[in-house]
Amino acid sequence: MKKFLIGICMYIFFIFLYFLQSDFFSWFTIAGVSPNIFIIFILFLGLFTDNKFSVIIAILSGVTLDLALGRVLGITGLLFGLIAIIAGYFDKNFSKENKFTLVIMVVVMTIATEVVNYFLNVLIQEIPAEIGAFVKILAIETLYNVMLTIILYKLMLKLGMLLERQFRQKNILTRYF
């Protein structure tokens, strides 16, 4: 029950991030490019919660984003689900307490997600690919995501450890005779 309530809170937080992304960060762009805070959020969930939970929230968030933005339904959900799975792999093999490691994770996930998303949209919507403009936008977005990760690192780590305690605690039932 506790995990279900946390899931509802995380989904509501995703809705808050959507409004933050569309309203607040539209005022604070770098060369017309805003960060993709959803990647940071899904990576955060994948690192600090269990794999099934993070994948479910990631797919639900991605489908919601597709519906809200009028995109091809399911692409963002699939990409977010993959981010959550890869973040679970990162959790097992790398230290999330190290700021540098977390920054590298954000860089890798931002680049991978945006490249796959761009080329899937080029293929599906049959629009011409503009590699030069895409690389410029990708570089700025990655830099923006890194700056946000560095600024929010302590808060992310503190909230992440609280979440991790809820998801990783061993519930051992003892029986007394």
Contacts in CASP RR format, 6 or more apart in sequence:
PFRMAT RR
TARGET T0000
AUTHOR 0000-0000-0000
METHOD contacts of the structure
MODEL  1
MKKFLIGICMYIFFIFLYFLQSDFFSWFTIAGVSPNIFIIFILFLGLFTD
NKFSVIIAILSGVTLDLALGRVLGITGLLFGLIAIIAGYFDKNFSKENKF
TLVIMVVVMTIATEVVNYFLNVLIQEIPAEIGAFVKILAIETLYNVMLTI
ILYKLMLKLGMLLERQFRQKNILTRYF
2 166 0 8 1.000
3 53 0 8 1.000
3 166 0 8 1.000
3 167 0 8 1.000
6 49 0 8 1.000
6 53 0 8 1.000
6 163 0 8 1.000
6 166 0 8 1.000
7 53 0 8 1.000
7 57 0 8 1.000
10 45 0 8 1.000
10 57 0 8 1.000
11 57 0 8 1.000
11 60 0 8 1.000
11 61 0 8 1.000
13 41 0 8 1.000
14 38 0 8 1.000
14 41 0 8 1.000
14 57 0 8 1.000
14 61 0 8 1.000
14 64 0 8 1.000
15 64 0 8 1.000
17 37 0 8 1.000
17 38 0 8 1.000
17 41 0 8 1.000
18 64 0 8 1.000
18 65 0 8 1.000
18 68 0 8 1.000
20 37 0 8 1.000
21 34 0 8 1.000
21 35 0 8 1.000
21 36 0 8 1.000
21 37 0 8 1.000
21 38 0 8 1.000
25 34 0 8 1.000
25 35 0 8 1.000
25 37 0 8 1.000
26 34 0 8 1.000
28 34 0 8 1.000
30 140 0 8 1.000
30 143 0 8 1.000
30 144 0 8 1.000
31 136 0 8 1.000
31 140 0 8 1.000
32 140 0 8 1.000
33 137 0 8 1.000
33 140 0 8 1.000
33 141 0 8 1.000
33 144 0 8 1.000
34 141 0 8 1.000
34 144 0 8 1.000
35 141 0 8 1.000
35 144 0 8 1.000
35 145 0 8 1.000
35 147 0 8 1.000
35 148 0 8 1.000
36 110 0 8 1.000
36 113 0 8 1.000
36 114 0 8 1.000
36 141 0 8 1.000
36 145 0 8 1.000
37 145 0 8 1.000
37 148 0 8 1.000
38 61 0 8 1.000
38 62 0 8 1.000
38 65 0 8 1.000
38 80 0 8 1.000
39 83 0 8 1.000
39 106 0 8 1.000
39 109 0 8 1.000
39 110 0 8 1.000
39 113 0 8 1.000
39 145 0 8 1.000
40 106 0 8 1.000
40 145 0 8 1.000
40 148 0 8 1.000
40 149 0 8 1.000
40 152 0 8 1.000
41 61 0 8 1.000
42 54 0 8 1.000
42 57 0 8 1.000
42 58 0 8 1.000
42 61 0 8 1.000
42 80 0 8 1.000
42 81 0 8 1.000
42 83 0 8 1.000
42 84 0 8 1.000
42 87 0 8 1.000
43 83 0 8 1.000
43 87 0 8 1.000
43 90 0 8 1.000
43 105 0 8 1.000
43 106 0 8 1.000
43 109 0 8 1.000
44 87 0 8 1.000
44 156 0 8 1.000
44 160 0 8 1.000
45 53 0 8 1.000
45 54 0 8 1.000
45 57 0 8 1.000
45 58 0 8 1.000
45 84 0 8 1.000
45 87 0 8 1.000
46 54 0 8 1.000
46 58 0 8 1.000
46 83 0 8 1.000
46 84 0 8 1.000
46 87 0 8 1.000
46 88 0 8 1.000
46 91 0 8 1.000
47 87 0 8 1.000
47 88 0 8 1.000
47 90 0 8 1.000
47 91 0 8 1.000
47 96 0 8 1.000
47 105 0 8 1.000
47 160 0 8 1.000
48 91 0 8 1.000
48 96 0 8 1.000
48 159 0 8 1.000
48 160 0 8 1.000
48 161 0 8 1.000
48 163 0 8 1.000
48 164 0 8 1.000
48 167 0 8 1.000
49 163 0 8 1.000
49 164 0 8 1.000
49 167 0 8 1.000
50 167 0 8 1.000
50 168 0 8 1.000
51 84 0 8 1.000
51 85 0 8 1.000
51 88 0 8 1.000
53 167 0 8 1.000
54 81 0 8 1.000
54 84 0 8 1.000
54 87 0 8 1.000
54 88 0 8 1.000
55 81 0 8 1.000
55 84 0 8 1.000
55 85 0 8 1.000
57 84 0 8 1.000
58 77 0 8 1.000
58 80 0 8 1.000
58 81 0 8 1.000
58 83 0 8 1.000
58 84 0 8 1.000
59 77 0 8 1.000
59 78 0 8 1.000
59 80 0 8 1.000
59 81 0 8 1.000
61 77 0 8 1.000
61 80 0 8 1.000
62 74 0 8 1.000
62 76 0 8 1.000
62 77 0 8 1.000
62 79 0 8 1.000
62 80 0 8 1.000
63 73 0 8 1.000
63 74 0 8 1.000
63 76 0 8 1.000
63 77 0 8 1.000
65 71 0 8 1.000
65 76 0 8 1.000
65 77 0 8 1.000
65 80 0 8 1.000
66 72 0 8 1.000
66 73 0 8 1.000
66 74 0 8 1.000
66 75 0 8 1.000
66 76 0 8 1.000
66 77 0 8 1.000
67 73 0 8 1.000
71 121 0 8 1.000
72 121 0 8 1.000
72 124 0 8 1.000
72 125 0 8 1.000
75 117 0 8 1.000
75 120 0 8 1.000
75 121 0 8 1.000
75 124 0 8 1.000
76 117 0 8 1.000
79 113 0 8 1.000
79 116 0 8 1.000
79 117 0 8 1.000
83 109 0 8 1.000
83 113 0 8 1.000
86 109 0 8 1.000
87 105 0 8 1.000
87 109 0 8 1.000
90 96 0 8 1.000
90 105 0 8 1.000
94 101 0 8 1.000
94 105 0 8 1.000
95 101 0 8 1.000
96 102 0 8 1.000
96 105 0 8 1.000
96 157 0 8 1.000
97 157 0 8 1.000
99 150 0 8 1.000
99 153 0 8 1.000
102 149 0 8 1.000
102 153 0 8 1.000
102 156 0 8 1.000
103 146 0 8 1.000
103 149 0 8 1.000
103 150 0 8 1.000
106 142 0 8 1.000
106 145 0 8 1.000
106 146 0 8 1.000
106 149 0 8 1.000
107 142 0 8 1.000
107 145 0 8 1.000
107 146 0 8 1.000
110 138 0 8 1.000
110 141 0 8 1.000
110 142 0 8 1.000
110 145 0 8 1.000
111 138 0 8 1.000
111 142 0 8 1.000
114 138 0 8 1.000
114 141 0 8 1.000
114 142 0 8 1.000
115 138 0 8 1.000
118 129 0 8 1.000
118 134 0 8 1.000
119 129 0 8 1.000
121 127 0 8 1.000
122 128 0 8 1.000
122 129 0 8 1.000
149 156 0 8 1.000
END
